[in-house]
Structures are given as structure tokens and as C-alpha cells.
Amino acid sequence: MITTGSPMEDIQQLGGNIELTGFRDLDGGSMIILKKIIGNYARKFSDRLQNMEKLAITIKPVGNNQHEMHAKLIVDGQIHTSELTEHNLFVLVDKVLRKIESSALGN
């Protein structure tokens, strides 16, 4: 699903305030699903949080067919972070963003 390479080489912008790093080598089908999941969370954050500045997500492969993901949400200068390692990319992005949501929205 993902190949090795420097994740810093490929920063993609989704909308004005979403930044993805390390997603370049994912297949097209996976990217469509991941962008939809990420977009839904970003919309929820921007709807419920005033002054959402940026959502940045970085992914990199680690041993044993796992992926490590780091996410950072900046809201009015306050930084909320989350990081996890998981085999399944879709479960990983959902868990990481749910953790950010819990921190930022107090759920």
C-alpha cells in the first residue's frame, strides 16, 4: 500500500488548511478513501472550532507492515497532537483524528 521514500518530499495541500505529508506513494483508491475521512474530520473541526488554522498529518511506514501517523491540529494558536502506529491505514487515520477531536472538542 505504501512504499518507502522521504515523506518530507511530498507535502500535499487539501483545501487551504489541510497538509498531508508522506501520502505520495499510496495507491489512488486508498487516497480517495483517506481524503474523504480526513476531509470529514476537518469539516467537523472547522464547523465546531473557531479559528482553526491548520490540520497537518504525516505518515511513514515502519517495520512489520505497519504505518506510523502523526497529526497536529492548530486552533487559535493552541496545538493538539496525536500519534499512533497501526497496520490498517483507514483505522489508523480514524483513530488519530478521533484522538485529536477528543482533545480539541473535549469529547
NORJO-V851592 format. One record per residue. N is the residue number from 1. RES is the residue in one small letter. PSI is psi in whole degrees, 0 to 359 (none if undefined). D_LAST is the distance of its C-alpha to the last C-alpha in whole Angstrom. Layout:
BEGIN
n=N res=RES psi=PSI d_last=D_LAST
n=N res=RES psi=PSI d_last=D_LAST
END
This chain:
BEGIN
n=1 res=m psi=324 d_last=32
n=2 res=i psi=142 d_last=32
n=3 res=t psi=167 d_last=35
n=4 res=t psi=161 d_last=35
n=5 res=g psi=165 d_last=36
n=6 res=s psi=116 d_last=35
n=7 res=p psi=341 d_last=31
n=8 res=m psi=346 d_last=32
n=9 res=e psi=337 d_last=35
n=10 res=d psi=89 d_last=32
n=11 res=i psi=122 d_last=30
n=12 res=q psi=141 d_last=29
n=13 res=q psi=132 d_last=27
n=14 res=l psi=116 d_last=25
n=15 res=g psi=200 d_last=25
n=16 res=g psi=340 d_last=26
n=17 res=n psi=20 d_last=23
n=18 res=i psi=127 d_last=22
n=19 res=e psi=124 d_last=24
n=20 res=l psi=131 d_last=25
n=21 res=t psi=134 d_last=27
n=22 res=g psi=7 d_last=29
n=23 res=f psi=355 d_last=28
n=24 res=r psi=320 d_last=32
n=25 res=d psi=5 d_last=33
n=26 res=l psi=149 d_last=31
n=27 res=d psi=158 d_last=33
n=28 res=g psi=318 d_last=32
n=29 res=g psi=317 d_last=31
n=30 res=s psi=320 d_last=28
n=31 res=m psi=322 d_last=28
n=32 res=i psi=313 d_last=27
n=33 res=i psi=315 d_last=25
n=34 res=l psi=318 d_last=23
n=35 res=k psi=324 d_last=23
n=36 res=k psi=315 d_last=22
n=37 res=i psi=311 d_last=19
n=38 res=i psi=317 d_last=18
n=39 res=g psi=321 d_last=19
n=40 res=n psi=317 d_last=17
n=41 res=y psi=317 d_last=14
n=42 res=a psi=320 d_last=16
n=43 res=r psi=318 d_last=16
n=44 res=k psi=316 d_last=13
n=45 res=f psi=312 d_last=12
n=46 res=s psi=329 d_last=16
n=47 res=d psi=324 d_last=15
n=48 res=r psi=348 d_last=12
n=49 res=l psi=123 d_last=13
n=50 res=q psi=146 d_last=16
n=51 res=n psi=37 d_last=19
n=52 res=m psi=121 d_last=17
n=53 res=e psi=316 d_last=20
n=54 res=k psi=144 d_last=20
n=55 res=l psi=117 d_last=18
n=56 res=a psi=130 d_last=21
n=57 res=i psi=130 d_last=21
n=58 res=t psi=136 d_last=24
n=59 res=i psi=144 d_last=25
n=60 res=k psi=147 d_last=28
n=61 res=p psi=143 d_last=30
n=62 res=v psi=174 d_last=30
n=63 res=g psi=161 d_last=32
n=64 res=n psi=37 d_last=32
n=65 res=n psi=32 d_last=31
n=66 res=q psi=163 d_last=28
n=67 res=h psi=141 d_last=26
n=68 res=e psi=133 d_last=24
n=69 res=m psi=136 d_last=21
n=70 res=h psi=133 d_last=20
n=71 res=a psi=146 d_last=18
n=72 res=k psi=126 d_last=17
n=73 res=l psi=126 d_last=15
n=74 res=i psi=121 d_last=17
n=75 res=v psi=114 d_last=16
n=76 res=d psi=41 d_last=19
n=77 res=g psi=349 d_last=20
n=78 res=q psi=134 d_last=17
n=79 res=i psi=129 d_last=16
n=80 res=h psi=130 d_last=14
n=81 res=t psi=160 d_last=15
n=82 res=s psi=145 d_last=15
n=83 res=e psi=141 d_last=18
n=84 res=l psi=164 d_last=19
n=85 res=t psi=137 d_last=22
n=86 res=e psi=155 d_last=23
n=87 res=h psi=312 d_last=26
n=88 res=n psi=119 d_last=24
n=89 res=l psi=321 d_last=23
n=90 res=f psi=319 d_last=21
n=91 res=v psi=320 d_last=19
n=92 res=l psi=308 d_last=19
n=93 res=v psi=323 d_last=18
n=94 res=d psi=315 d_last=15
n=95 res=k psi=317 d_last=14
n=96 res=v psi=315 d_last=14
n=97 res=l psi=331 d_last=12
n=98 res=r psi=322 d_last=9
n=99 res=k psi=319 d_last=9
n=100 res=i psi=316 d_last=10
n=101 res=e psi=315 d_last=7
n=102 res=s psi=318 d_last=5
n=103 res=s psi=314 d_last=7
n=104 res=a psi=322 d_last=8
n=105 res=l psi=351 d_last=6
n=106 res=g psi=29 d_last=4
n=107 res=n psi=none d_last=0
END
